[in-house]
Amino acid sequence: IVCFPYRAPDWAEGRAYAPNGYRLCKYVLGLPGDVVETDGTTWGVRTSGGSWLEIGQFAQVDSSGRPLPQDVLKPGPVPDGTAVLIGTHARNSLDSRYLGPVDISTLTHFLTPVATRD
């Protein structure tokens, strides 16, 4: 889990999801050397070691019913110097599905879960 400062992309201007600079924390799903793949419905990352990490489907709208972009995260290699970051509890989470790969140099905190509970 890593944190990075949110910067509103052009499509999100005026939506007030979070103030610019607000720290978002997400799971790292892909790094350079990994590949983002889709079958047209389900998305995931094929790691350089061959593992499949599922992203799932994209949400069509945010929690207020406004459309979300479907073309920010693109299939192909994770670009050098970036990471694919995903929130796991909501399909409309502000993550790489809608923000694109995040520049690794902007990551500010690295968190390790100590215990989890379902």
N, C-alpha and C positions, 0 to 999 in steps of 0.2 A: 504494500500500500504506500502510495506516495502522495504528496500534496503539491499543488502548483497554484499560482495566482490566476484567477479568472480574468479573461479579457473578452468582452462582448464582441462576437463576430458581427459583420455587417447585417446579416439576416436577423440578429437578435437585438439590434439597436431599438431602444424605446420599450422593450419588453420587461425590463427591470427584474431579470432573473436573479441577479446578484450584482453588487457594486464591483466595478473593475478593481482588481487587486484582492478581492475576497478569496480566501484560500479554499480550494476544493480538494478533497482527498478521494482517490480512486485506486482500484487495483490495476497493476501493470499486467497487460495481457500479451503485448508484443513489443519486441525490441528489434533494432536493425539485425538483419539476418533471418527474421521471421517473415511470413507471408500472410497477408489478409486475403481470405478466400470467401466466396459465396456461391451458392447454387441458385441464386435468384431470390431465395426466401430467407434462409438461415445464413448468418455470417459467423465467421470464426477466424482464428489465427492458427496457422500451421507453424509450429516452432521449428527452429533449425535442427532440433533433435527428432522431429517427426511427430510430436504430440499435437493433438487437436484440442484447442481451447475455444469453446463456443461463446460467441457474442450473443447469438440469438437473432431476433428480429428487431427491426427499427420501429419505433412508435411513429404513427402518422401525425399526431397532434400532441401538444404539450398539455399540462393539467388545466389550462384555460380554454382548450379547444383550438388553439392557433396552430397552423401547420408547421411541422418541423422539416428541415431539409433532409432529403434522402440521398444526396450525392456528395456529402463532405468527405466521408471515409470511402476510399476507393480500393478495389481489389488490387493486389500486387505487393511487392516487397515493402516492408516498413522502411520509410526513408531514413538515411543516416542521420544520427543526432536527434532522433525522435523516439517516442514511445506511444503505443496504443494503450489508452487508459479507459477502463470501463467501471461504471457503477453497477452493482449487482442486484439492487432491489427495485429498480424501476426502469422500464424500457425507454422512458423519456428523460433519463438522467443526463445532466450536462456532462457529457464525456466525449470520447473520440468519435462516437457515431455522429455527433452533431457539431463538434469543435474541430475534428480532424486530429491527426497525430500531434502530440504535445512535445515541444522542444525540451529535450532532457536537461538543458542548462537552466530551465526555469523551475525545476523540481526543488522544493525547499525543505521537505521533511520526508523521512523514510520511516514508516511505522511497521511494527511487527505485532500481529495479534498474539496475545498470550493465551487466551482461552476464548472459545466460541461456544455458543449455545443456540440450538434450534428452537 
